[in-house]
């Protein structure tokens, strides 16, 4: 029998509830939120973030779960709000360590399973499909999903009923009355929850600085149609590979003008076929054309839907912009439409790609020129106020935003009756504790960036990044000393190899002086017993010498070769 909310209210007054953002607060990505009672933990979302420019070679950043490692026995499940990478992208890396049930709507579960299959862990993880309105028992918690509008179908928020009261966790949302999937945010359910009593509202805050309402997603398709009607050649549309609604509209506009469609990028192709197989996108199979056949299609009859709108390293769009894609090359007459805004803090790589595309001859439309081809999936000020008025929470906690955006929401809420002492701006690792005496920030847990590089998870730390930074900025000097294996004596003069530091043919005097310094430390014929000491001496002498000569600090790497 379904539990009643009044039956799970605090009886003894001793219950505590802790809320900890392990990502998502102070950032726009890497969303992961922990709800913890004495015996149970529920996690909402498990997303990835983009690496900073100084994180050389890093593919993505995921939440730090060190706090959860000794609490695995308490974790009852992970609730997922929707299928964007910043909400599901860390699952393949975290589930092998914390293997608990995952709950998601049908499309979201399909997208998750694609990610799990890529890491070959789909057989070890159970992804449970839930529907809006469905309730899930999770230890002393129970959760019910409610429909929200976002830029991807099947998005939900959760009402998490706890021993201390009901928490509403919105996920990403807006109040779109004409969404592409014709399923608007469930205002009736939110109002019902508000009437029954809401302890705290954890609300998306990304667009708290924007006035009014966010425009409807359905306004994009007419803009695609206008662009395709006027374009003399190929049209390339780039957006997030998980933005199913946007991909659907690009395909529909292409059909209207008799254009074939080619999908460029593995993630884009995988997500499209999952959405098609589950019935979220419908199109005749013959509209699709394989990449190796695009040269057979007249340019004015071809649309390319391309992954990589954030200029991710190695993405399809980045390779096209660098002239390195196997099948797609920019030609005069191509129109490239960025149907996505750069993630805050990630604008520079996007602008570099725009420059490269323009240099190759494409006409590029992006957010600095016009916002006609992108609308946000996040609610603006009027929608945030509507959410507050519907749910009537005692406490407000903005989530999924930069600090300034969370602060703006708190300021707005003060005008709507939320007392400043009842609104909390939390950053990653902050602990918000609810108890019989109210709510308070109760310390902070230490978190760090966990970086994914290829197959490695967490094995790239500050030391490795520091070395990569030195290599990128200063270069490397390799000193090769040859030693006779039988007697341990140095043989011949050392070899010097420079990469990213100086052009060796033009720096022969410098190289000769470096060799002389090395020979002073390990002269020919000398028997060396402590190579560790000699390596340190070579590094110290050369680093000091090179800085005096060049004002640069390349990495010096002594190598001993036995012959």
C-alpha positions as CSV (number, residue, x, y, z in Angstrom):
1,X,0.0,0.0,0.0
2,X,1.3,3.5,-0.8
3,X,2.6,5.2,2.3
4,X,1.0,8.5,3.2
5,X,3.2,11.5,3.7
6,X,1.9,12.3,7.1
7,X,2.9,8.8,8.3
8,X,6.6,9.4,7.5
9,X,7.0,12.7,9.3
10,X,9.5,12.9,12.1
11,X,8.1,11.4,15.3
12,X,11.0,11.5,17.7
13,X,12.5,14.8,16.6
14,X,15.9,13.1,16.3
15,X,15.9,12.4,12.6
16,X,18.5,14.2,10.5
17,X,18.5,14.6,6.7
18,X,21.7,15.7,4.9
19,X,21.8,17.1,1.4
20,X,25.2,17.2,-0.3
21,X,25.9,18.4,-3.9
22,X,28.8,16.3,-5.2
23,X,28.6,18.3,-8.5
24,X,26.2,20.7,-10.2
25,X,26.4,23.6,-7.7
26,X,28.8,26.3,-8.6
27,X,29.0,24.5,-12.0
28,X,26.5,23.9,-14.8
29,X,27.6,20.3,-15.4
30,X,28.7,17.2,-13.4
31,X,25.3,17.1,-11.6
32,X,25.2,14.6,-8.6
33,X,23.2,15.2,-5.5
34,X,23.1,13.1,-2.3
35,X,20.2,12.8,0.1
36,X,21.3,11.0,3.3
37,X,19.3,9.9,6.4
38,X,20.7,7.8,9.3
39,X,20.3,4.5,7.4
40,X,19.7,5.3,3.8
41,X,21.1,7.3,0.9
42,X,19.4,8.3,-2.4
43,X,21.4,9.9,-5.2
44,X,19.8,12.0,-7.9
45,X,21.7,12.2,-11.2
46,X,25.2,11.2,-12.0
47,X,26.7,13.5,-14.7
48,X,30.0,14.4,-16.3
49,X,31.6,17.8,-16.8
50,X,33.9,19.2,-19.5
51,X,37.6,19.5,-18.7
52,X,39.1,23.0,-18.2
53,X,41.6,24.2,-20.8
54,X,44.5,23.5,-18.5
55,X,43.5,19.8,-18.1
56,X,45.6,18.7,-21.1
57,X,44.5,15.4,-22.6
58,X,41.6,14.9,-20.2
59,X,38.3,13.7,-21.8
60,X,35.9,14.5,-19.1
61,X,35.5,15.2,-15.4
62,X,33.2,13.2,-13.1
63,X,32.0,13.6,-9.5
64,X,34.2,12.7,-6.6
65,X,32.5,9.8,-4.8
66,X,35.1,9.3,-2.1
67,X,32.4,10.4,0.5
68,X,30.2,7.5,-0.6
69,X,32.8,4.7,-0.6
70,X,32.4,3.6,3.0
71,X,28.6,4.1,2.7
72,X,27.8,1.8,-0.2
73,X,25.6,-0.4,2.0
74,X,23.3,2.6,2.6
75,X,22.8,3.6,-1.0
76,X,19.3,2.5,-2.1
77,X,19.4,3.8,-5.7
78,X,20.2,6.5,-8.2
79,X,17.3,8.5,-9.6
80,X,17.9,10.1,-13.0
81,X,16.0,13.2,-14.1
82,X,16.8,13.2,-17.9
83,X,19.2,11.9,-20.5
84,X,21.7,14.8,-21.0
85,X,25.3,13.9,-20.5
86,X,25.7,16.3,-17.5
87,X,23.2,14.1,-15.7
88,X,24.0,10.6,-16.9
89,X,27.5,10.7,-18.3
90,X,29.4,9.6,-15.2
91,X,27.2,6.4,-14.7
92,X,29.5,4.1,-16.7
93,X,32.5,5.1,-14.5
94,X,30.8,5.2,-11.1
95,X,28.4,2.2,-11.3
96,X,31.2,-0.4,-11.4
97,X,32.2,0.8,-8.0
98,X,28.8,1.6,-6.6
99,X,26.5,-1.0,-8.2
100,X,23.0,0.1,-7.1
101,X,19.7,0.2,-8.9
102,X,19.2,3.0,-11.4
103,X,15.7,4.5,-12.0
104,X,15.0,6.5,-15.2
105,X,12.2,7.2,-17.7
106,X,12.0,5.1,-20.9
107,X,14.1,7.3,-23.2
108,X,16.6,8.2,-20.5
109,X,17.0,4.5,-19.7
110,X,17.7,3.8,-23.4
111,X,20.4,6.5,-23.5
112,X,21.9,5.2,-20.3
113,X,22.1,1.7,-21.7
114,X,24.0,2.9,-24.8
115,X,26.6,4.5,-22.5
116,X,26.9,1.3,-20.4
117,X,27.2,-0.8,-23.5
118,X,30.1,1.4,-24.7
119,X,32.0,0.4,-21.5
120,X,30.8,-3.2,-21.6
121,X,29.1,-3.1,-18.2
122,X,25.4,-3.2,-19.3
123,X,25.0,-6.8,-18.0
124,X,26.1,-5.9,-14.5
125,X,23.8,-2.9,-14.0
126,X,20.0,-2.9,-13.7
127,X,18.3,0.2,-15.2
128,X,14.7,0.3,-14.0
129,X,12.2,2.1,-16.2
130,X,9.7,4.4,-14.4
131,X,7.0,6.7,-15.6
132,X,5.9,10.1,-14.4
133,X,3.5,9.5,-11.5
134,X,5.1,6.3,-10.5
135,X,6.4,5.8,-7.0
136,X,9.6,4.1,-5.9
137,X,10.4,2.8,-2.3
138,X,14.0,3.5,-1.3
139,X,14.5,2.5,2.3
140,X,13.1,5.3,4.6
141,X,12.6,7.4,1.5
142,X,10.1,7.1,-1.3
143,X,10.1,9.0,-4.5
144,X,7.5,9.9,-7.1
145,X,8.5,11.2,-10.5
146,X,6.6,14.2,-12.1
147,X,6.8,15.4,-15.7
148,X,8.8,18.5,-16.6
149,X,9.5,20.2,-19.9
150,X,13.2,20.4,-21.0
151,X,15.1,20.2,-24.2
152,X,14.9,16.4,-24.2
153,X,11.8,14.3,-24.0
154,X,10.9,12.2,-20.9
155,X,12.4,14.6,-18.4
156,X,11.2,14.4,-14.8
157,X,11.7,15.9,-11.4
158,X,11.3,14.0,-8.2
159,X,9.2,14.5,-5.0
160,X,11.4,12.8,-2.4
161,X,9.3,12.0,0.7
162,X,11.6,11.7,3.7
163,X,11.1,11.2,7.5
164,X,11.4,15.0,7.8
165,X,9.1,16.0,5.0
166,X,8.8,16.3,1.2
167,X,11.8,17.5,-0.9
168,X,11.1,18.6,-4.5
169,X,14.1,18.1,-6.7
170,X,13.2,19.7,-10.0
171,X,16.0,18.6,-12.3
172,X,16.3,20.9,-15.4
173,X,13.0,22.4,-16.3
174,X,11.0,25.2,-17.9
175,X,7.2,25.8,-18.2
176,X,6.9,25.3,-22.0
177,X,3.2,25.2,-22.9
178,X,3.9,24.0,-26.5
179,X,6.8,21.5,-26.1
180,X,7.8,19.4,-29.1
181,X,6.7,16.2,-27.4
182,X,3.4,17.9,-26.4
183,X,3.9,17.0,-22.7
184,X,4.3,20.2,-20.6
185,X,5.5,20.4,-17.0
186,X,2.9,18.9,-14.6
187,X,1.7,22.1,-12.8
188,X,-1.2,20.2,-11.3
189,X,1.1,17.8,-9.5
190,X,3.4,20.5,-8.3
191,X,0.4,22.4,-6.9
192,X,-0.9,19.3,-5.2
193,X,2.5,18.8,-3.6
194,X,2.5,22.4,-2.5
195,X,-0.9,22.0,-0.9
196,X,0.3,19.0,1.0
197,X,3.4,20.7,2.3
198,X,7.0,20.9,0.9
199,X,9.9,21.1,3.2
200,X,12.5,22.2,0.6
201,X,12.7,23.0,-3.1
202,X,15.9,22.1,-4.8
203,X,15.4,24.0,-8.1
204,X,17.3,24.6,-11.3
205,X,18.7,28.1,-11.3
206,X,20.7,28.4,-14.5
207,X,18.6,31.2,-16.1
208,X,17.8,33.1,-12.9
209,X,19.4,36.2,-14.5
210,X,17.0,36.2,-17.5
211,X,13.7,38.1,-17.3
212,X,10.3,36.7,-18.2
213,X,9.7,33.2,-19.7
214,X,12.1,31.1,-21.8
215,X,10.9,30.7,-25.3
216,X,9.2,27.4,-26.4
217,X,11.4,24.7,-28.0
218,X,8.8,24.4,-30.8
219,X,9.9,27.8,-32.2
220,X,13.1,26.3,-33.6
221,X,11.7,24.2,-36.4
222,X,10.4,27.3,-38.4
223,X,13.8,28.8,-38.2
224,X,15.4,25.6,-39.5
225,X,12.9,25.8,-42.4
226,X,13.8,29.4,-43.2
227,X,17.5,28.6,-43.3
228,X,17.1,25.5,-45.4
229,X,14.8,27.3,-47.9
230,X,17.4,30.0,-48.4
231,X,20.6,28.0,-48.3
232,X,22.3,27.5,-51.7
233,X,24.1,24.3,-50.5
234,X,24.4,21.9,-47.6
235,X,23.1,22.8,-44.2
236,X,25.0,21.5,-41.1
237,X,23.2,21.6,-37.8
238,X,25.2,21.0,-34.7
239,X,23.7,20.5,-31.2
240,X,24.1,18.4,-28.2
241,X,23.9,14.7,-29.3
242,X,21.3,14.1,-26.5
243,X,19.1,17.0,-27.6
244,X,16.5,14.7,-29.1
245,X,13.9,17.5,-29.6
246,X,16.3,19.6,-31.6
247,X,17.4,16.7,-33.7
248,X,13.8,15.8,-34.4
249,X,13.0,19.4,-35.6
250,X,16.1,19.4,-37.9
251,X,14.9,16.2,-39.5
252,X,11.3,17.4,-39.9
253,X,12.5,20.7,-41.5
254,X,14.7,18.7,-43.9
255,X,11.8,16.5,-44.9
256,X,9.7,19.5,-45.8
257,X,12.3,20.7,-48.3
258,X,13.2,17.3,-49.7
259,X,16.6,17.1,-48.1
260,X,18.3,13.9,-47.2
261,X,19.9,13.7,-43.8
262,X,23.3,12.4,-42.7
263,X,24.2,11.9,-39.1
264,X,27.8,12.8,-38.3
265,X,29.2,11.5,-35.0
266,X,28.9,8.2,-33.2
267,X,27.1,9.7,-30.1
268,X,24.6,11.5,-32.3
269,X,23.9,8.4,-34.3
270,X,23.5,6.2,-31.3
271,X,21.1,8.6,-29.6
272,X,19.0,9.1,-32.7
273,X,18.5,5.3,-33.2
274,X,17.6,4.8,-29.6
275,X,15.0,7.6,-29.8
276,X,13.7,6.2,-33.1
277,X,13.5,2.6,-31.8
278,X,11.6,3.8,-28.7
279,X,9.2,5.9,-30.8
280,X,10.3,9.4,-29.7
281,X,11.4,10.3,-33.3
282,X,9.6,9.1,-36.4
283,X,10.9,9.4,-39.9
284,X,11.0,7.4,-43.1
285,X,14.2,5.3,-43.3
286,X,14.9,6.5,-46.8
287,X,15.5,10.1,-45.6
288,X,18.8,8.9,-44.0
289,X,21.9,8.7,-46.1
290,X,25.2,7.0,-45.1
291,X,28.2,9.3,-44.8
292,X,30.2,7.5,-47.4
293,X,27.4,8.3,-49.9
294,X,26.9,12.0,-49.3
295,X,28.9,13.0,-52.3
296,X,26.2,11.5,-54.5
297,X,23.6,13.9,-53.0
298,X,23.3,17.4,-54.5
299,X,24.4,20.0,-51.9
300,X,21.1,21.8,-51.9
301,X,19.4,18.5,-51.0
302,X,21.5,17.5,-48.0
303,X,21.4,18.2,-44.3
304,X,24.1,17.1,-41.9
305,X,23.3,16.8,-38.2
306,X,26.7,16.9,-36.5
307,X,27.9,16.1,-33.0
308,X,30.4,18.4,-31.2
309,X,28.6,21.7,-30.6
310,X,30.8,22.3,-27.6
311,X,34.0,21.9,-29.7
312,X,34.9,18.8,-27.7
313,X,38.3,17.4,-28.6
314,X,38.0,14.7,-31.2
315,X,34.3,15.4,-31.9
316,X,32.9,15.2,-35.4
317,X,32.6,19.0,-35.7
318,X,36.1,19.7,-34.4
319,X,37.5,17.2,-37.0
320,X,35.5,18.9,-39.8
321,X,36.7,22.3,-38.7
322,X,40.3,21.1,-38.7
323,X,39.9,19.5,-42.2
324,X,40.5,16.1,-40.7
325,X,37.1,14.3,-41.1
326,X,37.1,11.2,-43.3
327,X,33.9,12.0,-45.2
328,X,33.0,15.6,-44.6
329,X,34.9,18.6,-45.9
330,X,33.8,22.2,-45.8
331,X,33.1,23.7,-49.2
332,X,31.9,27.2,-50.3
333,X,28.1,27.5,-49.9
334,X,28.0,25.4,-46.7
335,X,25.9,26.8,-43.9
336,X,26.8,25.7,-40.4
337,X,24.2,26.4,-37.7
338,X,25.1,26.1,-34.0
339,X,21.8,25.1,-32.4
340,X,23.4,25.2,-28.9
341,X,24.9,27.9,-26.7
342,X,28.4,27.3,-25.4
343,X,28.5,26.0,-21.8
344,X,29.6,28.9,-19.5
345,X,33.3,28.9,-19.2
346,X,33.7,26.9,-22.4
347,X,33.3,29.6,-25.0
348,X,36.9,29.9,-26.3
349,X,37.1,26.4,-27.9
350,X,33.7,27.0,-29.6
351,X,34.9,30.3,-31.0
352,X,38.1,28.6,-32.3
353,X,35.9,26.0,-34.2
354,X,33.8,28.8,-35.6
355,X,36.9,30.6,-36.8
356,X,38.2,27.5,-38.4
357,X,34.9,26.7,-40.2
358,X,34.8,30.3,-41.5
359,X,38.3,30.1,-42.7
360,X,37.5,27.0,-44.7
361,X,34.6,28.8,-46.5
362,X,31.5,28.1,-44.5
363,X,28.9,30.6,-43.4
364,X,28.5,30.1,-39.7
365,X,25.5,31.1,-37.6
366,X,26.1,30.9,-33.8
367,X,24.9,32.5,-30.6
368,X,27.0,35.7,-30.8
369,X,25.2,36.5,-34.1
370,X,21.6,35.4,-33.3
371,X,19.7,33.4,-30.7
372,X,17.1,32.3,-33.3
373,X,18.4,28.7,-33.5
374,X,18.6,27.9,-29.9
375,X,16.3,28.2,-26.9
376,X,17.3,27.2,-23.5
377,X,15.7,24.2,-21.7
378,X,15.9,26.1,-18.4
379,X,13.3,28.4,-16.9
380,X,13.8,32.1,-16.6
381,X,12.8,34.4,-13.7
382,X,9.0,34.1,-14.2
383,X,9.2,30.3,-14.4
384,X,11.3,30.1,-11.2
385,X,8.8,32.3,-9.4
386,X,6.0,30.1,-10.7
387,X,7.7,27.0,-9.4
388,X,8.0,28.7,-6.0
389,X,4.4,29.7,-6.0
390,X,3.2,26.3,-6.9
391,X,5.3,24.4,-4.4
392,X,5.3,26.9,-1.5
393,X,8.5,25.4,0.2
394,X,9.7,26.3,3.6
395,X,13.3,26.2,2.4
396,X,14.9,27.0,-1.0
397,X,18.2,25.5,-2.3
398,X,19.1,26.6,-5.9
399,X,21.0,23.9,-7.8
400,X,22.6,23.4,-11.2
401,X,23.9,26.9,-11.6
402,X,27.0,29.1,-11.2
403,X,27.3,30.9,-7.9
404,X,25.9,34.2,-9.3
405,X,22.9,32.4,-10.7
406,X,22.1,30.7,-7.4
407,X,22.5,34.0,-5.6
408,X,20.2,35.7,-8.0
409,X,17.5,33.1,-7.4
410,X,17.8,33.6,-3.7
411,X,17.4,37.4,-4.2
412,X,14.3,36.8,-6.3
413,X,12.8,34.4,-3.8
414,X,13.1,37.0,-1.0
415,X,10.5,39.0,-3.0
416,X,8.3,36.0,-3.1
417,X,8.2,35.5,0.7
418,X,11.2,33.1,1.2
419,X,13.1,34.5,4.2
420,X,16.8,34.9,3.5
421,X,17.6,32.6,6.4
422,X,15.6,29.8,4.7
423,X,17.5,30.0,1.4
424,X,20.8,28.3,1.1
425,X,23.5,28.8,-1.6
426,X,25.6,25.7,-1.6
427,X,28.7,24.8,-3.5
428,X,30.2,21.5,-4.3
429,X,30.8,19.5,-1.1
430,X,28.7,21.7,1.2
431,X,26.5,19.8,3.7
432,X,23.0,21.1,4.4
433,X,21.4,19.4,7.4
434,X,17.7,19.3,8.1
435,X,16.5,18.5,11.6
436,X,13.8,19.2,14.2
437,X,15.3,22.6,14.8
438,X,15.3,23.6,11.2
439,X,18.0,23.7,8.5
440,X,21.7,24.7,8.6
441,X,24.9,24.3,6.7
442,X,26.9,21.8,8.7
443,X,30.4,21.8,7.3
444,X,31.8,20.7,4.0
445,X,33.3,17.4,2.7
446,X,36.4,17.5,0.6
447,X,36.0,16.9,-3.1
448,X,38.3,16.9,-6.0
449,X,38.2,16.7,-9.8
450,X,38.1,13.1,-10.9
451,X,39.5,13.1,-14.4
452,X,38.8,10.5,-17.1
453,X,41.5,10.1,-19.7
454,X,40.9,7.2,-22.2
455,X,40.4,4.1,-20.1
456,X,41.9,5.6,-17.0
457,X,39.5,7.0,-14.3
458,X,41.1,9.1,-11.6
459,X,44.7,8.2,-12.5
460,X,45.3,11.7,-13.8
461,X,45.9,14.0,-10.8
462,X,47.5,17.3,-10.1
463,X,51.0,16.0,-10.5
464,X,50.3,14.5,-14.0
465,X,48.5,17.7,-15.0
466,X,51.4,19.8,-13.8
467,X,53.8,17.8,-16.0
468,X,51.4,18.0,-19.0
469,X,51.2,21.8,-18.4
470,X,55.0,22.1,-18.4
471,X,55.3,20.0,-21.6
472,X,52.6,22.1,-23.3
473,X,54.1,25.5,-22.2
474,X,57.8,24.9,-22.0
475,X,58.6,21.7,-23.8
476,X,61.0,18.8,-22.9
477,X,64.7,18.1,-23.0
478,X,65.7,14.5,-23.0
479,X,69.3,13.7,-21.9
480,X,70.5,10.2,-23.0
481,X,73.5,8.8,-21.3
482,X,74.9,5.5,-22.6
483,X,76.5,3.0,-20.1
484,X,78.4,-0.2,-20.6
485,X,76.3,-2.9,-19.0
486,X,79.4,-5.0,-18.1
487,X,81.4,-2.4,-16.2
488,X,78.9,0.4,-15.5
489,X,81.1,3.0,-17.2
490,X,79.8,5.9,-19.3
491,X,80.4,5.4,-23.1
492,X,80.7,8.3,-25.5
493,X,79.2,11.8,-25.2
494,X,75.5,12.2,-24.1
495,X,72.8,12.8,-26.7
496,X,70.4,15.7,-26.3
497,X,66.9,15.7,-27.8
498,X,64.6,18.7,-27.6
499,X,60.8,18.7,-28.3
500,X,58.7,21.8,-27.9
501,X,61.7,23.8,-26.4
502,X,64.1,24.8,-29.2
503,X,64.7,23.9,-32.8
504,X,67.8,21.9,-32.5
505,X,69.4,22.8,-35.8
506,X,69.3,26.5,-34.9
507,X,70.4,26.0,-31.3
508,X,73.6,24.0,-31.7
509,X,75.7,26.3,-29.4
510,X,73.1,25.8,-26.7
511,X,73.0,22.0,-27.2
512,X,76.9,21.9,-27.1
513,X,76.9,23.7,-23.7
514,X,74.3,21.4,-22.4
515,X,76.4,18.4,-23.4
516,X,79.4,19.9,-21.6
517,X,77.4,20.3,-18.4
518,X,76.2,16.7,-18.5
519,X,79.8,15.4,-19.2
520,X,81.0,17.3,-16.1
521,X,78.5,15.3,-14.0
522,X,79.2,11.9,-15.7
523,X,82.5,12.0,-17.7
524,X,83.3,9.3,-20.2
525,X,84.9,6.2,-18.6
526,X,83.5,7.0,-15.1
527,X,81.8,4.2,-13.3
528,X,78.6,5.3,-11.8
529,X,77.1,3.4,-8.8
530,X,74.3,5.8,-7.8
531,X,72.3,6.8,-10.9
532,X,69.6,8.4,-8.8
533,X,72.0,11.0,-7.5
534,X,73.4,11.6,-11.0
535,X,70.0,12.0,-12.6
536,X,69.1,14.6,-9.9
537,X,72.4,16.4,-10.5
538,X,71.8,16.5,-14.3
539,X,68.3,17.8,-13.8
540,X,69.3,20.5,-11.3
541,X,72.3,21.7,-13.4
542,X,70.4,21.8,-16.7
543,X,67.3,23.4,-15.3
544,X,69.3,26.2,-13.8
545,X,71.4,26.6,-16.9
546,X,68.5,26.7,-19.3
547,X,66.6,29.2,-17.3
548,X,69.6,31.5,-17.2
549,X,70.0,31.2,-21.0
550,X,66.4,31.2,-22.1
551,X,64.2,32.3,-19.2
552,X,62.3,29.1,-19.8
553,X,61.8,26.0,-17.7
554,X,61.4,22.9,-19.9
555,X,61.0,19.5,-18.4
556,X,64.5,17.8,-18.2
557,X,64.4,14.0,-18.4
558,X,67.6,12.1,-18.0
559,X,67.6,8.6,-19.5
560,X,70.2,5.9,-19.0
561,X,70.7,3.3,-21.8
562,X,72.7,0.2,-21.2
563,X,74.7,-1.3,-24.1
